Amino acid sequence: MAEDTKERSDNEWQGSPLQMGSGLDPYGIQEIVIEFDTGDEEVLKPQGRPEFGSYELHETSTYLDIIKGQLRLSER
């Protein structure tokens, strides 16, 4: 796996979505935690099921792209 990817013993994975192709199974994702530099965090969980489906992951990626754009605007 890539150098900046970390696999922890407690089944917590950190990395970018682009690193999914390096062997990480996208199934079984139960929550996505976004941790900001301020110490705040946002926990995203699937609605109506225990794991994210492909559509929910796609929508989550759109949401993350929006957050990224807002953070870049706030840096200006």
N, CA and C atoms as a LAMMPS dump frame, in Angstrom:
ITEM: TIMESTEP
0
ITEM: NUMBER OF ATOMS
228
ITEM: BOX BOUNDS ff ff ff
-5.0000000000000000e+02 5.0000000000000000e+02
-5.0000000000000000e+02 5.0000000000000000e+02
-5.0000000000000000e+02 5.0000000000000000e+02
ITEM: ATOMS id mol type element x y z
1 1 1 N 0.833 -1.183 0
2 1 2 C 0 0 0
3 1 3 C 0.878 1.247 0
4 2 1 N 0.258 2.352 -0.264
5 2 2 C 0.992 3.609 -0.351
6 2 3 C 1.565 4.001 1.008
7 3 1 N 2.595 4.793 0.964
8 3 2 C 3.301 5.226 2.178
9 3 3 C 2.395 5.982 3.145
10 4 1 N 1.498 6.835 2.624
11 4 2 C 0.666 7.654 3.495
12 4 3 C -0.632 6.966 3.921
13 5 1 N -0.787 5.697 3.583
14 5 2 C -1.932 4.924 4.013
15 5 3 C -1.574 4.193 5.294
16 6 1 N -2.483 4.191 6.23
17 6 2 C -2.227 3.523 7.501
18 6 3 C -3.331 2.514 7.761
19 7 1 N -2.952 1.316 8.066
20 7 2 C -3.916 0.312 8.473
21 7 3 C -3.649 0.04 9.939
22 8 1 N -4.66 0.178 10.751
23 8 2 C -4.494 0.009 12.187
24 8 3 C -5.044 -1.34 12.62
25 9 1 N -4.557 -1.808 13.735
26 9 2 C -4.98 -3.111 14.221
27 9 3 C -6.439 -3.135 14.649
28 10 1 N -7.013 -1.999 14.997
29 10 2 C -8.411 -1.957 15.423
30 10 3 C -9.37 -1.769 14.246
31 11 1 N -8.919 -2.123 13.044
32 11 2 C -9.73 -2.092 11.827
33 11 3 C -10.115 -0.678 11.408
34 12 1 N -9.32 0.311 11.73
35 12 2 C -9.55 1.689 11.315
36 12 3 C -8.562 1.993 10.194
37 13 1 N -9.056 2.519 9.101
38 13 2 C -8.216 2.794 7.948
39 13 3 C -8.18 4.288 7.701
40 14 1 N -7.004 4.816 7.345
41 14 2 C -6.876 6.215 6.957
42 14 3 C -6.183 6.258 5.603
43 15 1 N -6.666 7.109 4.748
44 15 2 C -6.073 7.256 3.423
45 15 3 C -7.033 8.011 2.532
46 16 1 N -6.701 8.111 1.273
47 16 2 C -7.573 8.822 0.339
48 16 3 C -8.397 7.815 -0.458
49 17 1 N -9.526 8.266 -1.03
50 17 2 C -10.328 7.36 -1.856
51 17 3 C -9.553 6.82 -3.054
52 18 1 N -8.553 7.545 -3.523
53 18 2 C -7.759 7.067 -4.653
54 18 3 C -6.956 5.823 -4.297
55 19 1 N -6.721 5.616 -3.021
56 19 2 C -5.955 4.459 -2.592
57 19 3 C -6.83 3.217 -2.451
58 20 1 N -8.117 3.345 -2.719
59 20 2 C -9.012 2.194 -2.65
60 20 3 C -8.586 1.129 -3.651
61 21 1 N -8.009 1.533 -4.767
62 21 2 C -7.583 0.59 -5.792
63 21 3 C -6.412 -0.27 -5.377
64 22 1 N -5.795 0.04 -4.267
65 22 2 C -4.624 -0.721 -3.847
66 22 3 C -4.997 -1.908 -2.965
67 23 1 N -6.219 -2.381 -3.077
68 23 2 C -6.589 -3.602 -2.393
69 23 3 C -7.565 -3.438 -1.242
70 24 1 N -7.983 -2.234 -0.918
71 24 2 C -8.936 -2.043 0.164
72 24 3 C -10.335 -2.365 -0.345
73 25 1 N -11.053 -3.166 0.388
74 25 2 C -12.41 -3.553 0.028
75 25 3 C -13.376 -2.45 0.45
76 26 1 N -14.14 -1.835 -0.484
77 26 2 C -15.035 -0.74 -0.13
78 26 3 C -16.314 -1.201 0.558
79 27 1 N -16.529 -2.506 0.664
80 27 2 C -17.732 -3.017 1.317
81 27 3 C -17.501 -3.131 2.807
82 28 1 N -18.554 -2.965 3.579
83 28 2 C -18.455 -3.093 5.018
84 28 3 C -18.154 -1.786 5.723
85 29 1 N -18.204 -0.651 5.016
86 29 2 C -17.952 0.649 5.64
87 29 3 C -19.188 1.036 6.441
88 30 1 N -19.016 1.203 7.749
89 30 2 C -20.141 1.49 8.626
90 30 3 C -20.23 2.956 9.014
91 31 1 N -19.125 3.666 8.962
92 31 2 C -19.152 5.104 9.231
93 31 3 C -17.928 5.761 8.626
94 32 1 N -18.074 7.044 8.345
95 32 2 C -16.978 7.856 7.82
96 32 3 C -16.81 9.019 8.783
97 33 1 N -15.603 9.189 9.292
98 33 2 C -15.329 10.253 10.251
99 33 3 C -14.447 11.295 9.579
100 34 1 N -14.916 12.537 9.582
101 34 2 C -14.153 13.656 9.037
102 34 3 C -13.635 14.442 10.226
103 35 1 N -12.329 14.537 10.334
104 35 2 C -11.714 15.261 11.45
105 35 3 C -11.053 16.519 10.896
106 36 1 N -11.455 17.664 11.439
107 36 2 C -10.95 18.95 10.983
108 36 3 C -9.767 19.387 11.839
109 37 1 N -8.967 20.305 11.321
110 37 2 C -7.8 20.814 12.044
111 37 3 C -8.178 21.49 13.355
112 38 1 N -9.405 21.967 13.449
113 38 2 C -9.863 22.646 14.662
114 38 3 C -10.18 21.673 15.796
115 39 1 N -10.165 20.38 15.492
116 39 2 C -10.51 19.377 16.485
117 39 3 C -11.945 18.903 16.371
118 40 1 N -12.744 19.628 15.581
119 40 2 C -14.128 19.204 15.346
120 40 3 C -14.126 17.969 14.462
121 41 1 N -15.151 17.179 14.587
122 41 2 C -15.291 16.036 13.703
123 41 3 C -16.75 15.836 13.34
124 42 1 N -16.95 15.227 12.203
125 42 2 C -18.283 14.921 11.711
126 42 3 C -18.308 13.432 11.388
127 43 1 N -19.316 12.751 11.88
128 43 2 C -19.447 11.316 11.651
129 43 3 C -20.616 11.096 10.7
130 44 1 N -20.337 10.441 9.574
131 44 2 C -21.373 10.127 8.595
132 44 3 C -21.695 8.643 8.716
133 45 1 N -22.992 8.328 8.83
134 45 2 C -23.44 6.94 8.941
135 45 3 C -24.5 6.69 7.884
136 46 1 N -24.591 5.461 7.388
137 46 2 C -25.617 5.15 6.383
138 46 3 C -27.013 5.208 7.004
139 47 1 N -27.981 5.523 6.183
140 47 2 C -29.363 5.6 6.669
141 47 3 C -30.103 4.315 6.304
142 48 1 N -30.696 3.694 7.298
143 48 2 C -31.542 2.54 7.033
144 48 3 C -30.831 1.218 6.846
145 49 1 N -29.542 1.163 7.03
146 49 2 C -28.803 -0.087 6.921
147 49 3 C -27.513 0.016 7.713
148 50 1 N -26.892 -1.108 8.024
149 50 2 C -25.677 -1.064 8.851
150 50 3 C -24.415 -0.634 8.093
151 51 1 N -24.411 -0.768 6.757
152 51 2 C -23.226 -0.44 5.958
153 51 3 C -23.6 0.476 4.805
154 52 1 N -22.62 1.252 4.329
155 52 2 C -22.832 2.111 3.169
156 52 3 C -22.991 1.265 1.908
157 53 1 N -23.918 1.664 1.066
158 53 2 C -24.048 1.074 -0.258
159 53 3 C -23.283 1.933 -1.256
160 54 1 N -23.187 1.477 -2.499
161 54 2 C -22.403 2.207 -3.496
162 54 3 C -22.969 3.597 -3.771
163 55 1 N -24.311 3.727 -3.819
164 55 2 C -24.908 5.036 -4.08
165 55 3 C -24.611 6.003 -2.937
166 56 1 N -24.709 5.51 -1.705
167 56 2 C -24.431 6.367 -0.547
168 56 3 C -22.964 6.8 -0.528
169 57 1 N -22.067 5.914 -0.916
170 57 2 C -20.652 6.288 -0.981
171 57 3 C -20.422 7.328 -2.066
172 58 1 N -21.133 7.188 -3.174
173 58 2 C -21.017 8.175 -4.248
174 58 3 C -21.523 9.538 -3.771
175 59 1 N -22.654 9.562 -3.099
176 59 2 C -23.198 10.811 -2.566
177 59 3 C -22.291 11.402 -1.494
178 60 1 N -21.668 10.558 -0.699
179 60 2 C -20.733 11.024 0.319
180 60 3 C -19.524 11.675 -0.329
181 61 1 N -19.054 11.105 -1.444
182 61 2 C -17.914 11.717 -2.132
183 61 3 C -18.285 13.091 -2.682
184 62 1 N -19.522 13.256 -3.146
185 62 2 C -19.989 14.562 -3.609
186 62 3 C -20.013 15.552 -2.45
187 63 1 N -20.499 15.106 -1.301
188 63 2 C -20.539 15.953 -0.108
189 63 3 C -19.129 16.374 0.305
190 64 1 N -18.191 15.435 0.28
191 64 2 C -16.809 15.754 0.64
192 64 3 C -16.19 16.745 -0.342
193 65 1 N -16.557 16.642 -1.611
194 65 2 C -16.063 17.589 -2.607
195 65 3 C -16.593 18.994 -2.325
196 66 1 N -17.832 19.094 -1.889
197 66 2 C -18.42 20.394 -1.525
198 66 3 C -17.692 20.981 -0.32
199 67 1 N -17.437 20.15 0.691
200 67 2 C -16.704 20.612 1.882
201 67 3 C -15.318 21.104 1.49
202 68 1 N -14.659 20.363 0.609
203 68 2 C -13.321 20.748 0.151
204 68 3 C -13.361 22.122 -0.509
205 69 1 N -14.367 22.373 -1.345
206 69 2 C -14.495 23.665 -2.004
207 69 3 C -14.736 24.79 -1.015
208 70 1 N -15.561 24.542 -0.006
209 70 2 C -15.832 25.557 1.003
210 70 3 C -14.593 25.86 1.825
211 71 1 N -13.803 24.839 2.133
212 71 2 C -12.57 25.068 2.891
213 71 3 C -11.567 25.867 2.089
214 72 1 N -11.492 25.592 0.793
215 72 2 C -10.568 26.367 -0.052
216 72 3 C -10.999 27.813 -0.142
217 73 1 N -12.306 28.064 -0.223
218 73 2 C -12.801 29.446 -0.271
219 73 3 C -12.514 30.169 1.042
220 74 1 N -12.618 29.471 2.153
221 74 2 C -12.382 30.108 3.436
222 74 3 C -10.898 30.418 3.683
223 75 1 N -10.006 29.754 2.94
224 75 2 C -8.572 30.013 3.066
225 75 3 C -8.148 31.291 2.351
226 76 1 N -8.989 31.765 1.44
227 76 2 C -8.615 32.95 0.649
228 76 3 C -8.714 34.203 1.465
